[in-house]
């Protein structure tokens, strides 16, 4: 078996007919995780638990289960019974939940074998994955599967790196403004940010109840659809007829691109057109303005109340102030100490003002206006999706500077607006950059509730773009 080309779908099929054992797959995944310790992809590797679950499946497991015996990983802000759930921050490193989060329970019920908890940007507040709280390699920060000197993206950094490095073929992340799509793009894997509310959010350390969602990440779009079906239910999704697909492109989403990303995106659009997809240029006036009015006001204001409520439920006795005091990463520490804890937001003149009125305006006025803009754009142009480069640049060097506010804004420029509107988006790997040889991704955002349609389009595009070469 070529483990570098393995997908969740193939693994499940091979296990079903006895072509391979769960113990063999799980042993290989654990071995690859240990051999790639310098990725800093894992906070916890559960070798004993994973091998026990694999052996149990091989002995008497239900071979008809959709993920029966397949090894996967879970981001470390999603609760897995019996394993620490640190949310990437020191204060929670000894918190061991007694029950699985509902999204994890669904995967486990489907037969998945969890090999470990993946590292992440601290408290999910960043795009670089440069976290100084945990490390297994020589350097801090989750490292890119294709180049250890570079960022893995964030905040679902470890899940993206583990899939990109071919340790496993799938797992879970979470997404508030780009956190399953950015690391998937930078590590060459596929992902879905579902419509907000499609998946249960219980048992997940939060940022914002308005914006947060768990999201599947995997080798291919077909694998992402498999994970989605396990979590959300429904029949098997079949590939869409691409001649019946209509996609819009917004010029403002093609700014700040590096040469590799620009070339790869335009080549991908040409490939889509060649397969019969209708591509139209569209305008979305006020997109950036409305997004700005929603983005930070909602995330920074809700982060306080939502984390307080989560900490209370954990039974750890920790206060939000205690968690903030122990934050290890400078960028996240600055955000909590300066904005989240005092409940302030920066005014246009740079002074700090009370966050509540700005938050109320964001929730009451700006977010509905942003959602209406998307609804009008999809309906008025008869679009299935809007296409854009997931990130404007390939992965950048991993160091404290990679977590700057400037880089944060740059890497979420395209993923953030859809997040704030609560609509679904899929990330598809399209190419390795001509000069950088690094993964580049294309995103398709669809109308609220169109998750299955997007996944069907994504499955069809799997055969258009193929799978990226493995990092080795």
TORTORDO-21481 format. One record per residue (C-alpha): x, y, z; residue in three letters. Coordinates in steps of 0.2 Angstrom, whole numbers, always signed. Layout:
N
> X;Y;Z;ALA
...
% end
This chain:
472
> +0;+0;+0;UNK
> +6;+17;-5;UNK
> +3;+27;+11;UNK
> +8;+43;+3;UNK
> -7;+42;-9;UNK
> -19;+34;+4;UNK
> -36;+43;+6;UNK
> -49;+41;+20;UNK
> -61;+34;+7;UNK
> -48;+21;+1;UNK
> -43;+16;+18;UNK
> -61;+13;+23;UNK
> -64;+3;+8;UNK
> -48;-8;+10;UNK
> -53;-11;+29;UNK
> -70;-16;+24;UNK
> -64;-30;+12;UNK
> -50;-35;+24;UNK
> -36;-29;+12;UNK
> -28;-21;+27;UNK
> -29;-21;+46;UNK
> -33;-6;+57;UNK
> -18;-11;+67;UNK
> -7;-10;+51;UNK
> -14;+7;+46;UNK
> -13;+14;+64;UNK
> +5;+8;+67;UNK
> +10;+16;+51;UNK
> +2;+33;+56;UNK
> +10;+33;+73;UNK
> +27;+29;+66;UNK
> +25;+43;+54;UNK
> +20;+55;+68;UNK
> +35;+50;+78;UNK
> +47;+52;+63;UNK
> +40;+69;+59;UNK
> +41;+76;+77;UNK
> +50;+91;+70;UNK
> +33;+96;+63;UNK
> +27;+100;+80;UNK
> +10;+93;+74;UNK
> +4;+85;+90;UNK
> +2;+90;+108;UNK
> -3;+72;+112;UNK
> +0;+56;+103;UNK
> -11;+42;+110;UNK
> -1;+27;+105;UNK
> -8;+15;+118;UNK
> -26;+21;+115;UNK
> -25;+21;+96;UNK
> -17;+3;+95;UNK
> -30;-3;+108;UNK
> -44;+4;+97;UNK
> -37;-3;+81;UNK
> -35;-21;+89;UNK
> -53;-20;+95;UNK
> -59;-16;+77;UNK
> -48;-30;+69;UNK
> -55;-42;+82;UNK
> -73;-39;+82;UNK
> -76;-22;+73;UNK
> -91;-18;+62;UNK
> -84;-18;+45;UNK
> -99;-8;+38;UNK
> -95;+8;+48;UNK
> -90;+22;+36;UNK
> -74;+25;+45;UNK
> -71;+8;+53;UNK
> -53;+6;+59;UNK
> -47;+22;+50;UNK
> -34;+33;+59;UNK
> -38;+51;+61;UNK
> -33;+66;+71;UNK
> -42;+79;+82;UNK
> -37;+98;+85;UNK
> -33;+101;+103;UNK
> -47;+113;+106;UNK
> -60;+99;+103;UNK
> -63;+87;+118;UNK
> -59;+69;+116;UNK
> -63;+58;+132;UNK
> -47;+54;+142;UNK
> -35;+65;+132;UNK
> -29;+82;+137;UNK
> -38;+97;+129;UNK
> -26;+111;+130;UNK
> -33;+123;+117;UNK
> -15;+126;+114;UNK
> -13;+136;+130;UNK
> -3;+131;+146;UNK
> -17;+134;+159;UNK
> -27;+120;+151;UNK
> -13;+108;+148;UNK
> -19;+96;+162;UNK
> -38;+97;+158;UNK
> -44;+80;+153;UNK
> -62;+79;+148;UNK
> -72;+64;+153;UNK
> -83;+64;+137;UNK
> -81;+66;+118;UNK
> -87;+82;+110;UNK
> -102;+78;+100;UNK
> -93;+80;+83;UNK
> -79;+68;+90;UNK
> -93;+55;+96;UNK
> -100;+55;+78;UNK
> -83;+50;+71;UNK
> -79;+37;+85;UNK
> -97;+30;+82;UNK
> -92;+28;+64;UNK
> -77;+18;+68;UNK
> -63;+31;+67;UNK
> -47;+28;+77;UNK
> -40;+44;+85;UNK
> -21;+43;+86;UNK
> -19;+60;+95;UNK
> -23;+78;+97;UNK
> -15;+91;+86;UNK
> -6;+107;+90;UNK
> -14;+124;+85;UNK
> -11;+143;+86;UNK
> -14;+147;+105;UNK
> -32;+148;+109;UNK
> -36;+147;+90;UNK
> -31;+166;+89;UNK
> -20;+167;+74;UNK
> -15;+161;+56;UNK
> +3;+156;+59;UNK
> +3;+141;+71;UNK
> +18;+149;+79;UNK
> +14;+143;+97;UNK
> +28;+145;+110;UNK
> +18;+134;+123;UNK
> +22;+117;+116;UNK
> +35;+109;+105;UNK
> +42;+92;+100;UNK
> +55;+98;+88;UNK
> +70;+110;+89;UNK
> +60;+125;+85;UNK
> +44;+133;+91;UNK
> +28;+133;+80;UNK
> +19;+120;+70;UNK
> +29;+118;+54;UNK
> +24;+117;+36;UNK
> +23;+99;+28;UNK
> +32;+105;+13;UNK
> +46;+115;+21;UNK
> +50;+115;+40;UNK
> +56;+133;+39;UNK
> +39;+139;+35;UNK
> +22;+141;+44;UNK
> +9;+128;+44;UNK
> -5;+141;+44;UNK
> -18;+142;+58;UNK
> -26;+140;+69;UNK
> -29;+121;+64;UNK
> -10;+120;+61;UNK
> -7;+103;+67;UNK
> -21;+94;+58;UNK
> -16;+103;+42;UNK
> +2;+98;+44;UNK
> -2;+80;+49;UNK
> -13;+78;+33;UNK
> +0;+87;+22;UNK
> +14;+76;+28;UNK
> +4;+60;+25;UNK
> +4;+55;+43;UNK
> -15;+53;+42;UNK
> -28;+56;+28;UNK
> -40;+66;+38;UNK
> -46;+74;+54;UNK
> -55;+89;+62;UNK
> -50;+107;+65;UNK
> -61;+122;+69;UNK
> -63;+138;+60;UNK
> -68;+156;+65;UNK
> -60;+166;+51;UNK
> -50;+154;+41;UNK
> -44;+141;+53;UNK
> -47;+125;+43;UNK
> -45;+133;+26;UNK
> -28;+143;+29;UNK
> -18;+127;+35;UNK
> -27;+116;+22;UNK
> -21;+128;+8;UNK
> -4;+130;+15;UNK
> -1;+111;+17;UNK
> -10;+105;+2;UNK
> -26;+97;+9;UNK
> -45;+99;+7;UNK
> -57;+106;+20;UNK
> -74;+112;+23;UNK
> -80;+127;+34;UNK
> -98;+122;+36;UNK
> -113;+134;+37;UNK
> -113;+140;+55;UNK
> -124;+128;+65;UNK
> -122;+113;+54;UNK
> -111;+104;+67;UNK
> -114;+104;+86;UNK
> -101;+116;+94;UNK
> -103;+108;+112;UNK
> -86;+102;+119;UNK
> -75;+114;+109;UNK
> -65;+128;+117;UNK
> -73;+144;+109;UNK
> -69;+161;+102;UNK
> -86;+166;+96;UNK
> -102;+157;+95;UNK
> -107;+168;+81;UNK
> -93;+163;+70;UNK
> -85;+147;+77;UNK
> -88;+130;+69;UNK
> -79;+113;+68;UNK
> -73;+108;+51;UNK
> -67;+92;+42;UNK
> -49;+92;+34;UNK
> -43;+78;+23;UNK
> -33;+72;+8;UNK
> -47;+75;-5;UNK
> -64;+83;-6;UNK
> -72;+66;-7;UNK
> -64;+62;+10;UNK
> -70;+79;+17;UNK
> -88;+74;+11;UNK
> -86;+57;+20;UNK
> -82;+66;+36;UNK
> -96;+78;+34;UNK
> -109;+64;+31;UNK
> -103;+56;+47;UNK
> -105;+72;+57;UNK
> -121;+79;+48;UNK
> -130;+64;+41;UNK
> -137;+62;+24;UNK
> -134;+51;+9;UNK
> -117;+49;+0;UNK
> -114;+64;-10;UNK
> -110;+61;-29;UNK
> -99;+72;-40;UNK
> -108;+87;-48;UNK
> -110;+89;-66;UNK
> -98;+104;-69;UNK
> -107;+110;-85;UNK
> -121;+115;-73;UNK
> -110;+125;-61;UNK
> -109;+144;-61;UNK
> -95;+153;-52;UNK
> -92;+171;-48;UNK
> -75;+180;-46;UNK
> -74;+196;-36;UNK
> -59;+207;-42;UNK
> -56;+214;-24;UNK
> -52;+196;-19;UNK
> -37;+195;-31;UNK
> -27;+208;-22;UNK
> -10;+206;-13;UNK
> -6;+189;-22;UNK
> +11;+183;-24;UNK
> +16;+177;-42;UNK
> +14;+159;-39;UNK
> -3;+161;-32;UNK
> -9;+172;-45;UNK
> -3;+161;-59;UNK
> -10;+145;-51;UNK
> -27;+153;-48;UNK
> -29;+159;-66;UNK
> -23;+142;-72;UNK
> -36;+134;-61;UNK
> -50;+145;-67;UNK
> -45;+140;-85;UNK
> -46;+122;-80;UNK
> -63;+124;-73;UNK
> -69;+133;-88;UNK
> -62;+119;-99;UNK
> -73;+107;-89;UNK
> -89;+117;-93;UNK
> -90;+128;-77;UNK
> -97;+145;-81;UNK
> -86;+159;-73;UNK
> -92;+177;-72;UNK
> -84;+192;-65;UNK
> -95;+200;-51;UNK
> -95;+215;-40;UNK
> -97;+215;-21;UNK
> -97;+233;-16;UNK
> -94;+237;+2;UNK
> -88;+219;+5;UNK
> -72;+224;+14;UNK
> -81;+238;+23;UNK
> -95;+227;+30;UNK
> -82;+213;+34;UNK
> -72;+225;+44;UNK
> -87;+231;+54;UNK
> -91;+213;+59;UNK
> -74;+203;+61;UNK
> -64;+209;+76;UNK
> -79;+217;+85;UNK
> -88;+200;+86;UNK
> -73;+189;+89;UNK
> -65;+200;+102;UNK
> -81;+204;+111;UNK
> -88;+186;+112;UNK
> -71;+178;+116;UNK
> -73;+184;+134;UNK
> -91;+178;+138;UNK
> -89;+162;+128;UNK
> -73;+157;+136;UNK
> -79;+161;+153;UNK
> -94;+150;+150;UNK
> -83;+136;+143;UNK
> -71;+137;+158;UNK
> -86;+135;+170;UNK
> -92;+119;+161;UNK
> -74;+111;+161;UNK
> -74;+111;+180;UNK
> -56;+116;+181;UNK
> -59;+130;+192;UNK
> -49;+141;+180;UNK
> -54;+159;+178;UNK
> -52;+168;+161;UNK
> -39;+180;+170;UNK
> -29;+165;+175;UNK
> -29;+158;+157;UNK
> -24;+175;+150;UNK
> -10;+176;+163;UNK
> -2;+160;+157;UNK
> -3;+163;+138;UNK
> +14;+159;+131;UNK
> +13;+167;+113;UNK
> +16;+185;+112;UNK
> +3;+189;+99;UNK
> -11;+180;+108;UNK
> -5;+188;+125;UNK
> -6;+205;+118;UNK
> -24;+202;+111;UNK
> -31;+195;+127;UNK
> -22;+208;+139;UNK
> -26;+223;+128;UNK
> -43;+219;+121;UNK
> -52;+203;+126;UNK
> -50;+205;+145;UNK
> -53;+224;+147;UNK
> -67;+222;+133;UNK
> -60;+236;+122;UNK
> -58;+238;+104;UNK
> -47;+250;+94;UNK
> -55;+266;+88;UNK
> -51;+273;+71;UNK
> -39;+286;+79;UNK
> -30;+271;+88;UNK
> -37;+274;+105;UNK
> -46;+260;+115;UNK
> -65;+262;+117;UNK
> -78;+251;+125;UNK
> -82;+236;+114;UNK
> -100;+234;+118;UNK
> -108;+247;+107;UNK
> -97;+242;+92;UNK
> -102;+224;+95;UNK
> -120;+228;+96;UNK
> -119;+238;+79;UNK
> -109;+223;+72;UNK
> -122;+210;+77;UNK
> -138;+221;+74;UNK
> -133;+230;+58;UNK
> -117;+226;+49;UNK
> -118;+207;+50;UNK
> -136;+206;+43;UNK
> -130;+219;+29;UNK
> -115;+207;+25;UNK
> -127;+192;+24;UNK
> -139;+202;+13;UNK
> -125;+207;+2;UNK
> -120;+188;-1;UNK
> -138;+183;-3;UNK
> -141;+196;-16;UNK
> -124;+192;-25;UNK
> -128;+173;-26;UNK
> -146;+175;-31;UNK
> -144;+190;-43;UNK
> -130;+182;-53;UNK
> -137;+164;-51;UNK
> -121;+158;-43;UNK
> -117;+141;-35;UNK
> -101;+149;-28;UNK
> -88;+163;-27;UNK
> -71;+157;-31;UNK
> -54;+165;-25;UNK
> -37;+160;-19;UNK
> -39;+154;-1;UNK
> -23;+163;+4;UNK
> -15;+177;-6;UNK
> +2;+170;-3;UNK
> +11;+153;+0;UNK
> +18;+149;+17;UNK
> +30;+162;+25;UNK
> +44;+159;+37;UNK
> +39;+153;+54;UNK
> +45;+165;+68;UNK
> +38;+177;+80;UNK
> +36;+190;+66;UNK
> +25;+177;+56;UNK
> +11;+181;+69;UNK
> +11;+200;+66;UNK
> -6;+209;+64;UNK
> -1;+213;+46;UNK
> +1;+195;+42;UNK
> -15;+190;+51;UNK
> -25;+202;+41;UNK
> -16;+197;+24;UNK
> -19;+178;+26;UNK
> -38;+180;+31;UNK
> -42;+193;+18;UNK
> -52;+181;+8;UNK
> -58;+168;+21;UNK
> -64;+181;+33;UNK
> -79;+188;+25;UNK
> -88;+172;+22;UNK
> -85;+167;+40;UNK
> -93;+183;+46;UNK
> -108;+179;+35;UNK
> -109;+161;+42;UNK
> -109;+154;+25;UNK
> -100;+138;+19;UNK
> -83;+137;+10;UNK
> -73;+123;+3;UNK
> -54;+124;+1;UNK
> -46;+113;-13;UNK
> -28;+111;-17;UNK
> -24;+116;-35;UNK
> -5;+116;-37;UNK
> +12;+118;-31;UNK
> +19;+135;-35;UNK
> +30;+136;-50;UNK
> +45;+144;-41;UNK
> +41;+141;-23;UNK
> +35;+122;-25;UNK
> +23;+126;-11;UNK
> +5;+121;-10;UNK
> -8;+134;-16;UNK
> -27;+133;-13;UNK
> -43;+138;-21;UNK
> -59;+142;-11;UNK
> -77;+141;-16;UNK
> -89;+150;-5;UNK
> -108;+145;-7;UNK
> -125;+152;-1;UNK
> -129;+148;+17;UNK
> -135;+129;+19;UNK
> -127;+124;+2;UNK
> -114;+113;+10;UNK
> -119;+97;+0;UNK
> -119;+106;-16;UNK
> -102;+114;-13;UNK
> -95;+96;-8;UNK
> -102;+89;-24;UNK
> -93;+102;-34;UNK
> -78;+99;-24;UNK
> -78;+80;-27;UNK
> -80;+84;-46;UNK
> -65;+96;-45;UNK
> -54;+82;-37;UNK
> -52;+74;-54;UNK
> -49;+91;-62;UNK
> -34;+96;-51;UNK
> -29;+79;-44;UNK
> -19;+77;-28;UNK
> -3;+87;-25;UNK
> +13;+77;-25;UNK
> +18;+72;-7;UNK
> +31;+82;+2;UNK
> +45;+69;+1;UNK
% end
